[in-house]
Amino acid sequence: MKMGMIGLGKMGGNMVLRLTRGGQEVIGYDRSEDSVALLEKQGARGARTVEELIDALGEPGSRAVWVMVPSGKITQSVIDDLGNRLAPGDIVVDGGNSNFKDTMRRAEELGAKGIRMVDVGTSGGVWGLSEGYAMMVGGTEEAVERMRPVLEVLAPAPTQGWGRMGPSGSGHYVKMVHNGIEYGMMQSYAEGFELMRHKEEFGLDMAQIAELWRYGSVIRSWLLDLTAEALKNSADFDQLSDYVADSGEGRWTIIDSIEQGVPTPVITLATQMRFRSQQETSYAGQMLSAMRRAFGGHAVKTLETPKKEGFVPEVKPGQHPKAAAPENIPASKGKNQGDGSMKEQLGETGHQRVKGDE
């Protein structure tokens, strides 16, 4: 199948490579010339403009363009542009982390022009190139069926790891909940290992415990596999900031749980912990400190040096996934490294930051 891909970051770029290696004809476009050139060096086909991309896809009504750009205004602008360029019968695929409500609205707007929309909640990260992607797909049965050749190549196996969830918006909705669950799992692992690390009198070996838990334990998972691999290679977390970005899905999951009256306390608390990590200092904590001194005259600590953080760009398409392992994180390269802004690379374009912009 011939398809266009707009957005050649660590996800979109690797998807183009997997599709190309799987025998699909894919043309990739990105606003960054370096990103296009990088994919071309690895055997993929690139385009320098959106117009060139669409012209290469064949007859109107049979074309498909996959959008893999940061959520929010960027996604909206790309889909609006495609809506003005494509013809009835063409398909727009949104594989990013869009809010399912936005997806439902966009599908309706495109549908008024006869353009089909397919939303694909995509999971797999930097390992997707070699291992395949889990894809939660929304859209009409006919549109999803047309995308089958692409989805079968991107998935871990043609009949595994992907499926149609329901109408437009359902793919992004299921992916939203998936990421909310992911927040809770990550937070639970992190808390447990921190608790054991502080039990100094036992001299516990974190790498040994993580490796042990991978086999036979009811809490084994791919997340644990990655953690065990990092600890086994003596990853030094001391160089890392405790800042943890949230890309929006945790927030949206909580909002949906409130709207439906369904309790999600673990996902809610895990998301709140990410908010706390994004604060340089907590105003609430400072207030608590002030109140404690005011009523009890207790000693308090003051800030002498503000926290200073660096920034390491995201992994490039085609790089081995181990480039993202904690032990391979290089020293900070400054704020403006990489093809996208810091906010784009951290995945924070689909919502307002907890603290001000860079």
N, C-alpha and C positions, 0 to 999 in steps of 0.2 A: 504494500500500500504506500502511496506517496502522501507525505504529510509535511507541514511546516511546523517548526518549533520557534516560538518567540521567548527568549530568555535562556541564556546559556551559562547560568551559574552552576554551582556544585551539583544541583539536582537536574536542571534542564540540560546542561551540557553532558552529564553522564547518561541521561536518558537517550539523547541523540546518539551517543556512542554505542549503547546497548542495542538500539534499534538498527543502526547501520550494520553492526556486526551480526545481527540476526536476520539480515537480508531485506530489511525494509528501506524504502527510499525516503530519506528525511533531509530537509533543507533547514538549516539553523540560522536564526538571526538574533543579534544582540546589539544594543546601542554602542557597546564597546567593541571596537575593531580588534583589540587584543584577544577578546574572548572568541570571536569568529575565527581568527587566525589560529588560535590554539586548537580548536576543534578540527580545522582543516588539516593541520599537521598530523592529526591522529586518524586521518582517513575519512572524515565526515565532510559533507558538502555545506558550504556557507553562503549566505546572501548578505549584501551590504545595505539594503534598504527593505522596508516592508513591501514595497511595490515589487521589487525583484523577487522576493520570497513568494508572493501570491502568483506572479506571472509564471513561476516555475511549477505550479501545482496542477496545471491542466485546466480542463473545461469548468466554467462556472456551474455550480450545482453539484459538483462531485468533489469539491476541495475540502480539506480539513486543516485547521490551524490549532495547534496546542499552545496555550499560554502558560508560561512557567515563570512568572515575575512576582515580586513582593506584593503581599496583599494590601488592599486599601486603594488610595487614589491612583497608584501606578497601574494596578489591574484594571480599574475602571477606565482609565484613559486608553489603554491598549484595546480593550473590548469595544469601546465606543468607536475607535478608529477602524477596527475590523468590521464593525457593523455598517460602516459607510463604504467599505471596499468590497465586501463579499456579496454573493448573490443568493437568492432563494435556493434552498437545498444544501448549501454549504454548512459545515459544522465548525463551531468554536468549542474547544475543550479548555476548561480552566482546571489545571492540575495543581494550583497553589492552595494556600490555606485561607480561602475566602470565607467570610461569614455566610452561612447558608441562606440567610434572609436576603443578602445582596445577590446571591446566586439565583434565587427564585425570581427576584425583580429583573435581573439581567436576562434570564431565560425568556421572560415574558416580553421584554423589549425587543430582543432579537427575533423572537417568534413572530412578532407583528410584521417583520420584514421577510419572514419565510426562512430565516436562518435557524438551524438547530443548535442547541447548547447541551454539552455534556460536562458535568462536573465530576472530577476525579480526585477524591481525597487520597493523597499519595504518601506512603510511609516507606522508609528504607534508607534514607540518609545517604552517606557516602559509601555505604556497602551495597547500595542498590545496583550499581554497575555490574558487580560480579555475582551477587546473590539474588537479584531481582527485587521488584517492588510490590508491596501490598497496596492494592488499589480498590477503593470503595467508590463505586460509580453510580451517578445519578443521571437521569435523562429518559427520553422515550426509548422503548424497546428497539425501534428501527434505527435510531441514531447510535445507540450503544452497539448494536449488532454490526453496523458499518465500521465501528472502531475496533472490532474484535481482533483483527490481525495485529494491530499495534499493541493492544492490551495483552495478548497472549505472549508476545515477545518480551514485553516489559516485566511481566509477572515471573515469579520463581519457576513456574511451570504453566503450560497452556491452560490447564484446568484447575490450578491452585493459586490462591493468593489474590484473586480478583473476582468481582461479581457485581451485577447490577443491584443496587439497594432499593431503588424505586424511582419516582419522578425527579425532576430537576430540583436540586437543593439537598436531596437525600444523601448523596455521596459526601458532600461537605459536612452535613450534619453528623453522620457516623464518624467521620474523621475528627470532628471537633470533640466528640465524646471519647474517642480513642486517645487523643492527646491529653484530655483531662485525666484519664486513667493513668497515662504515662507520667503525668506530674506527680500523682499520688505514689506510684511505684518508686520513682526516683527519690522522692522525699523520704520515704520509708527506709530505703536502703541507706541513704546518707545519714539519717538519724541513728540507725542501728550501728553502723560502722563507727560513727563518732563516739557513741556510748562505749563501745568496746575499746576503742583507742584510748579513752580516758581511764580505763580500769588498769592503771599502771602496775599494780601489785601482781597481776596475773601474767604480765609480759606477753600478751596475746599477739599473734602474728596475723595481721590482716590479710596478707596474701594467702596464707595457708587456709584460713577460714573461708575466704571467697572461693578458692578452688574446691574445697571440700563440699561446700553448699551446691556446687554445680551438678553434683551427681547424687541422685536419689532424694534430694531435699524437695519439699513441697514449694519452696520459694525460688527454685531455679528458674532462670529466664535468660533471654539474650542480653538484657541489660546487665545481669550478673556476670555473664560470660565476658562482656567488655570490661567490666570492673575488675574481674579476676585477672584478665590479661594485663591491664594497666598496673595492678599491684604486683604481679609477678615480675614485671619489668622494672620494678623499683621506681615507679612514677613518683616524682616529687611534687606534691600539690602546693608546697609552700610558695611557689612563684605565682600561683593563680590567685586572682581576686575572688572573693566570695559573691561577686555580682552574678546573678543568674537572670538572663533575659526571659521574658514570657512573650510568646508570639501572638497571643490573643485568644487562642482556643480555650484555655483554662477559664478566662473571664467569661467568654460566651457560654461555656458549659454551665457555669454558676448562674448566669442570668437566666438561661433556659430552665434550670432546675427551680429557680424561684418562680418563674412564670407558670411552671407546671405543678408547683407544690411538691416536688420530689426532693427529699433530703440528699445532699451530696457533701457531707461534712469533711471527708478526707480530701477530696479534690479541692474544696473551698480553702481548707487550711494550707494545703500544699501551694496553692496559688498565692495566698496571702504571704507565705514565707518568701516567695520570689519577689513580691512587692518590697518586703523588708530588706532583701538583699540589694535592691536597687537604690536604697537611700544611703547617702553618705553618712548621715547621722539621723537618728530617729527623734523627731520633735517630741513625740510622746515619751520616749525614754529620758530625754533631757528634762521634761516637765516632772517626771517621776523623781528624778534625782534632786531637782530643786525643792519639790514638796517634802521629800524625806529629810533634807537638811533643815527646811523651814520648821517642821514640827518637832524634829528630834535633835537638831544640831549635829547631825552625822557628817562625817568626812565625805567628800565627793571628789571625783576625778574631773579634770578639765581637759579640753582639747588643746594640745600644744602644736601639733602638726596635722594639717588636713590630709585625708587619704588621697593619694595620687595613683591613678590607674593608667596602664598602657592599653594597647589594643593589638591583637594578632589577627590578621585577615583570615577569612574562611578558606577552606581547602579548595584547590582548583579542580575542575573537571578532569577526569582521567588519572588523577593521582591515586596511589594505593591508599585504601582506607586507613592504614596504619599511620599515615601522615597526620591524622586527626587524633591519634592516641596521646594521652597526657604526657607521656615521656618524650614525645616528639614535638611538643609545643615550643616554638622558638621564643627568643626574647622579643619584647614588644617592638613593633616596627613603626609606631606612630599612629596617629588618628586616621589618616586619610589613605591608607594602603588598601590595595585591592580594587576591584572594578566598580563596586557599589559603595554608597555611603556607609558609615558605621551602623546607622539605624537599619538600613537594608540588610546588611550582613548579619546583624544580630537577630533579624526577624521581627523588628518592632515597628513596621510601617503600618500595620493594620489597626492601630489603637494609639491612644495618648500615653506617653511615657509617664511613669510615676514621678520622675523629676524632670527638670527642664531639658530642652534640646541641647545637643552639643554646640 
